[in-house]
Amino acid sequence: MPAADPNPAWRPAQGPAALERICCLKYRRVVANDHTVRAGASILQLPPHRDRRSYAGARVELQLRLDGRMVVWDGHRELLTMPAPAELVQLRTLAAARSDLGSRPPSAGYRPRLDHPW
């Protein structure tokens, strides 16, 4: 039986950077008064930004990318990118600490409405 609509239902990705932001673990954070963000046992220092006086109290998203990088994202731009640890032991420790990163990802616990189309 042919499809009712022959056009594909998927949309093409907007480049590899968009896929990296989609395919990662995401955690919500609030920037401390000293412009730091906690990531488990690590503390990430945000650099100053020319368009904004202070990030203190701002809500940001901590992304743990599939290659091990940690990225602090404010919704418009990457504020900080920490490279993946060079040693495999550190990567394993980071993988074990995922549950200690704090808040659940925004999509965790999401349930669609009962009248959701799919």
C-alpha positions in Angstrom: 0.0 0.0 0.0 1.5 3.4 -1.0 1.9 6.1 1.6 -0.8 8.7 1.8 1.8 11.5 1.6 4.9 10.6 -0.5 7.0 13.5 0.9 9.4 12.5 3.7 8.4 13.4 7.2 11.9 14.1 8.5 13.7 17.4 8.2 17.4 17.6 7.3 19.8 18.5 10.1 21.2 22.0 10.0 24.8 20.9 9.9 27.0 18.9 12.1 27.0 21.5 14.9 23.2 21.1 15.3 23.6 17.3 15.6 26.2 17.7 18.3 23.8 19.9 20.3 20.9 17.4 19.8 22.8 14.2 20.5 24.2 14.9 24.0 23.2 14.8 27.6 21.8 18.1 28.8 21.7 19.4 32.4 20.2 22.7 33.6 22.5 24.9 35.7 22.4 28.4 37.3 25.7 30.4 37.1 27.1 31.2 40.5 28.0 34.8 41.5 31.7 34.1 40.7 30.7 33.1 37.1 31.3 29.4 37.6 29.1 26.4 36.8 29.3 23.1 38.7 29.6 19.8 36.7 29.7 17.0 39.3 33.1 17.4 41.1 34.3 19.9 38.4 33.9 23.6 38.5 33.9 25.4 35.1 34.9 29.1 35.0 33.0 31.1 32.4 35.0 33.7 30.5 33.8 37.3 30.3 31.6 38.2 27.4 31.7 41.5 25.6 27.9 41.7 25.1 26.9 40.9 28.7 28.1 42.4 31.9 27.5 39.3 34.1 26.2 35.8 33.8 25.7 35.5 37.5 22.3 34.0 38.2 21.7 33.2 34.5 20.3 29.8 33.6 22.5 27.8 31.2 22.6 24.3 29.9 25.5 22.0 30.6 26.0 19.6 27.7 28.0 16.4 27.9 28.8 15.6 24.3 29.3 12.1 23.0 33.0 12.6 22.5 33.5 13.6 26.2 33.5 17.4 25.8 31.6 19.6 28.2 29.9 22.6 26.7 28.1 25.4 28.6 25.3 26.8 26.3 23.2 29.8 27.0 20.6 29.1 24.3 22.3 31.3 21.7 26.0 30.5 21.8 28.6 28.3 23.4 30.0 30.1 26.4 32.6 27.5 27.3 33.9 24.3 25.8 36.1 22.0 27.8 37.9 19.3 25.8 37.5 15.7 26.6 40.0 14.3 29.1 43.1 12.9 27.4 43.3 9.9 29.7 40.8 7.1 29.3 40.6 6.7 33.1 39.2 10.3 33.4 36.6 9.6 30.7 35.4 6.5 32.6 35.2 8.5 35.7 33.2 11.2 33.9 30.8 8.5 32.6 30.3 7.1 36.1 29.7 10.6 37.4 26.8 11.4 35.0 24.3 10.5 37.7 26.0 12.9 40.1 25.7 15.9 37.7 22.5 16.9 39.4 19.3 17.8 37.6 17.7 15.5 35.2 17.8 16.2 31.5 14.9 18.5 30.4 13.3 15.6 28.4 13.4 13.2 31.4 10.0 12.4 32.7 8.2 14.1 29.8 4.9 12.6 28.9 2.9 13.8 25.9 -0.8 14.7 26.3 -3.3 12.0 25.9 -4.5 13.5 22.6 -1.0 13.6 21.2 -1.0 12.5 17.5 1.7 9.8 18.0 
